[in-house]
């Protein structure tokens, strides 16, 4: 399956884990993930509801897993393998993905959020949109635009 969403997270936990102003994640079904390099993932519980993993060989951040999302894993998309010379629709998935900036109220004081037209959600926006513990994202009290459909070329 092709990823349909990109989230740039500015929470303190993601910033510290990545050593950067934000962390970028994309949700995928765990059954759709295949690792192509061998190595050992180290997993740790960063909070009661989150398990994070990183490569124990090189230290790259790999994923986070919410304990309440049975079949979903959040991957760092910079790790995705791609070949620009053989670009396909699947390798250009990011062009059609919905983009969100989340936990914007927790950003570093020195960082300026991009003015890219994508929703910038605070922790309050997220907490106020939870249904059964899962965020159903709203922005300015309106549902976010749907994920963009994949374009098929013939």
RAVEN-V395674 format. One record per pair of residues at least 12 apart in sequence whose ideal C-beta (glycine too) atoms are under 8 Angstrom apart, sorted by sequence separation. I is the first residue (numbers start at 0). GAP is how many residues later the second one is. If there is no record, write none. Layout:
i->I gap->GAP
i->I gap->GAP
This chain:
i->9 gap->12
i->40 gap->12
i->41 gap->12
i->51 gap->12
i->52 gap->12
i->62 gap->12
i->100 gap->12
i->124 gap->12
i->8 gap->13
i->40 gap->13
i->41 gap->13
i->50 gap->13
i->51 gap->13
i->61 gap->13
i->62 gap->13
i->100 gap->13
i->124 gap->13
i->7 gap->14
i->8 gap->14
i->40 gap->14
i->41 gap->14
i->49 gap->14
i->50 gap->14
i->61 gap->14
i->124 gap->14
i->7 gap->15
i->8 gap->15
i->39 gap->15
i->40 gap->15
i->49 gap->15
i->60 gap->15
i->7 gap->16
i->8 gap->16
i->38 gap->16
i->39 gap->16
i->49 gap->16
i->50 gap->16
i->59 gap->16
i->103 gap->16
i->120 gap->16
i->6 gap->17
i->38 gap->17
i->39 gap->17
i->48 gap->17
i->49 gap->17
i->61 gap->17
i->76 gap->17
i->98 gap->17
i->100 gap->17
i->103 gap->17
i->104 gap->17
i->105 gap->17
i->5 gap->18
i->6 gap->18
i->38 gap->18
i->45 gap->18
i->48 gap->18
i->99 gap->18
i->100 gap->18
i->102 gap->18
i->103 gap->18
i->104 gap->18
i->118 gap->18
i->120 gap->18
i->5 gap->19
i->6 gap->19
i->38 gap->19
i->47 gap->19
i->48 gap->19
i->59 gap->19
i->98 gap->19
i->99 gap->19
i->100 gap->19
i->101 gap->19
i->102 gap->19
i->104 gap->19
i->5 gap->20
i->6 gap->20
i->100 gap->20
i->102 gap->20
i->118 gap->20
i->4 gap->21
i->40 gap->21
i->99 gap->21
i->4 gap->22
i->2 gap->23
i->102 gap->23
i->2 gap->24
i->101 gap->24
i->2 gap->25
i->118 gap->25
i->0 gap->27
i->0 gap->28
i->16 gap->29
i->0 gap->31
i->12 gap->33
i->12 gap->34
i->16 gap->35
i->12 gap->37
i->99 gap->37
i->22 gap->38
i->24 gap->39
i->30 gap->40
i->32 gap->40
i->29 gap->41
i->28 gap->42
i->29 gap->42
i->32 gap->42
i->17 gap->43
i->28 gap->43
i->29 gap->43
i->16 gap->44
i->27 gap->44
i->28 gap->44
i->99 gap->44
i->26 gap->45
i->27 gap->45
i->35 gap->45
i->26 gap->46
i->27 gap->46
i->97 gap->46
i->26 gap->47
i->27 gap->47
i->97 gap->47
i->25 gap->48
i->26 gap->48
i->97 gap->48
i->24 gap->49
i->25 gap->49
i->97 gap->49
i->24 gap->50
i->96 gap->50
i->97 gap->50
i->24 gap->51
i->25 gap->51
i->95 gap->51
i->96 gap->51
i->23 gap->52
i->24 gap->52
i->95 gap->52
i->22 gap->53
i->23 gap->53
i->95 gap->53
i->23 gap->54
i->95 gap->54
i->95 gap->55
i->92 gap->57
i->88 gap->61
i->88 gap->62
i->88 gap->63
i->88 gap->64
i->67 gap->65
i->68 gap->65
i->67 gap->66
i->6 gap->67
i->5 gap->71
i->25 gap->71
i->2 gap->74
i->21 gap->79
i->21 gap->85
i->20 gap->86
i->1 gap->87
i->20 gap->87
i->1 gap->88
i->5 gap->88
i->3 gap->89
i->13 gap->89
i->21 gap->89
i->2 gap->90
i->20 gap->90
i->1 gap->91
i->2 gap->91
i->5 gap->91
i->7 gap->91
i->9 gap->91
i->10 gap->91
i->14 gap->91
i->3 gap->92
i->4 gap->92
i->5 gap->92
i->6 gap->92
i->7 gap->92
i->9 gap->92
i->10 gap->92
i->3 gap->93
i->4 gap->93
i->5 gap->93
i->6 gap->93
i->7 gap->93
i->8 gap->93
i->9 gap->93
i->14 gap->93
i->2 gap->94
i->3 gap->94
i->4 gap->94
i->5 gap->94
i->6 gap->94
i->7 gap->94
i->8 gap->94
i->9 gap->94
i->11 gap->94
i->4 gap->95
i->6 gap->95
i->10 gap->95
i->9 gap->96
i->9 gap->97
i->9 gap->98
i->9 gap->101
i->9 gap->103
i->10 gap->112
i->4 gap->142
i->3 gap->143
i->3 gap->144
i->1 gap->148
